[in-house]
Each structure stands twice: as structure tokens, then as C-alpha cells.
Amino acid sequence: MATELVNVLALMVSITAIGISVATFIISYRKGKKTEQMKVSMEISAKLDEAENKVIEVEDQLKKSDSQNPDNSTLKSNHQDAYLLYMNHWEFYSFLVNNNEIDNKNIKKYFEPNFISGTDRFFNKYPVYWDKENQFEEIKKYLKEIGHEPNVSQ
């Protein structure tokens, strides 16, 4: 009888140890995933800032240039290129959110106002990209998910 009691206690200790191990693993995994999402979000934020600064820089150059200036077409092309780079960063962010690689509600809430205003500005400036079926699919999907449709002027 004493041996059975010892065996039952040993079994209970083993089960408890396994439960603690599983709980520790789950907690560590969640914290690691949250940390990784924060790192990726910070990188995306830095890239977005850099790209947006480039867009603003080219816009300033366009304002200073004479509309009759032949370099103006180059500046307009540079503006579109800078904006496309900016949007590619939003596309990557949207891809990560749409595929639940970024699922932290606080991160998504933080990015949402800038995401909406940035994509709205782009699609208003370059409405042709809103109509292109294979362009910025992830952005369009995420905008639909959050219930926002840009007021694109044609």
C-alpha cells in the first residue's frame, strides 16, 4: 500500500512538472512572439519614416521648381518613385497583418491612423493604383478588413 501511495505521488509530481513545463513554454513563446512583433514594427516604422521624408523632400523640390522647368518631369517621376517605395512598406506591413504575423492589437491600433492617412494620400494622388487589380492587394485587403475605403478622386 505504501508503494502504491509513493507511485501515485511520483505520478502526480511528474504530471505537475509536465504542466509547469508546458505553461512555461507557452508564456515564453507568447513573450517572444510579442517581442519579435515589436522589433518588426519598429523596423517598419523606421522605413516608413525614411520613405515619407523622401516623399516630402521631393515635394519641396517640386514646389521650388518652375513648372516650365524640364527637370520638373524628373522630379515628378522621383516623387512617384518615392511614394511607391513608401507604399511598398505599407504593403509589407499589411501582408504581415493579413497573415497574422503581426496580431498584436496595440501595434495595429498604433499604426492604423497613419496607415489610413498615408494610403489615402497616395491613392488620391495616384488613383490609377487603386484601380489596378494586382497592385497593393494586401493594402486593399487590410483597408477592407478595418472598414475603410479611401475617397479616391478620379
C-alpha positions as CSV (number, residue, x, y, z in Angstrom):
1,M,0.0,0.0,0.0
2,A,2.8,2.4,0.8
3,T,4.5,1.6,-2.5
4,E,1.2,2.4,-4.3
5,L,1.0,5.7,-2.5
6,V,4.6,6.6,-3.4
7,N,3.9,5.7,-7.0
8,V,0.7,7.9,-7.1
9,L,2.7,10.8,-5.5
10,A,5.5,10.3,-8.0
11,L,3.0,10.3,-10.9
12,M,1.3,13.5,-9.5
13,V,4.7,15.2,-9.2
14,S,5.6,14.1,-12.8
15,I,2.3,15.4,-14.2
16,T,2.7,18.7,-12.3
17,A,6.2,19.1,-13.6
18,I,5.0,18.5,-17.2
19,G,2.2,21.0,-16.6
20,I,4.7,23.6,-15.3
21,S,7.0,23.0,-18.3
22,V,4.2,23.4,-20.8
23,A,2.9,26.6,-19.1
24,T,6.5,28.0,-19.1
25,F,6.9,27.2,-22.7
26,I,3.6,28.9,-23.7
27,I,4.4,32.0,-21.6
28,S,7.9,32.2,-23.1
29,Y,6.6,31.7,-26.7
30,R,4.0,34.4,-26.3
31,K,6.5,36.9,-24.9
32,G,9.0,36.0,-27.6
33,K,6.3,36.5,-30.3
34,K,5.3,39.8,-28.8
35,T,8.9,41.0,-28.7
36,E,9.5,39.9,-32.3
37,Q,6.4,41.8,-33.5
38,M,7.7,44.9,-31.7
39,K,11.1,44.6,-33.4
40,V,9.5,44.2,-36.8
41,S,7.1,47.0,-36.2
42,M,9.9,49.3,-35.2
43,E,11.8,48.4,-38.3
44,I,8.8,49.1,-40.5
45,S,8.2,52.4,-38.7
46,A,11.7,53.5,-39.4
47,K,11.5,52.5,-43.0
48,L,8.1,54.3,-43.4
49,D,9.6,57.5,-41.8
50,E,12.6,57.4,-44.1
51,A,10.4,56.9,-47.2
52,E,7.9,59.6,-46.1
53,N,10.8,62.0,-45.6
54,K,12.0,61.3,-49.1
55,V,8.5,62.0,-50.5
56,I,8.4,65.3,-48.6
57,E,11.8,66.2,-49.8
58,V,10.8,65.7,-53.4
59,E,7.6,67.6,-52.8
60,D,9.6,70.5,-51.5
61,Q,11.8,70.4,-54.6
62,L,8.7,70.4,-56.8
63,K,7.3,73.4,-55.0
64,K,10.6,75.3,-55.5
65,S,10.9,74.3,-59.2
66,D,9.4,76.3,-62.1
67,S,6.6,74.4,-63.8
68,Q,8.2,75.2,-67.1
69,N,11.5,73.7,-66.0
70,P,12.4,70.5,-68.0
71,D,13.7,68.9,-64.7
72,N,10.2,69.1,-63.4
73,S,9.2,65.8,-65.2
74,T,12.2,64.1,-63.5
75,L,11.1,65.5,-60.1
76,K,7.5,64.2,-60.7
77,S,8.9,60.8,-61.6
78,N,11.1,60.9,-58.5
79,H,8.0,61.8,-56.5
80,Q,6.1,58.8,-57.8
81,D,9.1,56.5,-57.2
82,A,9.5,57.8,-53.6
83,Y,5.7,57.3,-53.0
84,L,5.8,53.8,-54.4
85,L,8.6,52.9,-52.0
86,Y,6.6,54.3,-49.1
87,M,3.6,52.3,-50.2
88,N,5.7,49.1,-50.6
89,H,6.4,49.4,-46.9
90,W,2.7,49.7,-46.1
91,E,2.1,46.7,-48.4
92,F,4.6,44.7,-46.4
93,Y,3.0,45.8,-43.1
94,S,-0.4,44.9,-44.5
95,F,0.9,41.5,-45.6
96,L,2.2,40.8,-42.1
97,V,-1.1,41.8,-40.5
98,N,-3.3,39.9,-43.0
99,N,-1.3,36.8,-42.4
100,N,-1.4,37.2,-38.6
101,E,2.4,37.6,-38.3
102,I,1.5,40.9,-36.6
103,D,-1.6,40.2,-34.5
104,N,-0.9,42.4,-31.5
105,K,-3.9,44.7,-31.2
106,N,-1.9,47.6,-29.7
107,I,0.6,47.6,-32.6
108,K,-2.2,47.6,-35.1
109,K,-4.0,50.3,-33.3
110,Y,-0.8,52.4,-33.2
111,F,-0.3,52.1,-36.9
112,E,-3.9,52.4,-38.1
113,P,-4.3,56.3,-38.3
114,N,-1.0,56.7,-40.2
115,F,-1.9,53.7,-42.4
116,I,-5.2,55.2,-43.3
117,S,-4.0,58.8,-43.9
118,G,-0.8,57.6,-45.8
119,T,-2.7,55.3,-48.1
120,D,-5.5,57.8,-48.7
121,R,-3.0,60.5,-49.7
122,F,-1.3,58.1,-52.1
123,F,-4.5,56.8,-53.7
124,N,-5.8,60.4,-54.1
125,K,-2.5,61.5,-55.7
126,Y,-2.2,58.4,-57.9
127,P,-5.8,57.0,-58.3
128,V,-4.7,54.7,-61.1
129,Y,-3.1,52.4,-58.5
130,W,-6.4,51.9,-56.7
131,D,-8.0,50.6,-59.9
132,K,-5.1,48.3,-60.8
133,E,-6.1,44.8,-59.7
134,N,-2.7,43.4,-58.9
135,Q,-1.3,46.5,-57.2
136,F,-1.2,46.8,-53.4
137,E,-3.6,43.9,-52.9
138,E,-2.6,43.5,-49.3
139,I,-3.3,47.1,-48.5
140,K,-6.7,46.9,-50.1
141,K,-7.5,43.8,-48.2
142,Y,-6.5,45.3,-44.9
143,L,-8.3,48.5,-45.6
144,K,-11.4,46.4,-46.3
145,E,-10.9,44.5,-43.0
146,I,-10.7,47.7,-40.9
147,G,-13.8,49.1,-42.8
148,H,-12.1,51.9,-44.6
149,E,-12.4,52.8,-48.2
150,P,-10.4,55.8,-49.5
151,N,-12.2,58.5,-51.2
152,V,-10.3,58.2,-54.5
153,S,-10.8,61.1,-56.9
154,Q,-10.6,60.0,-60.5
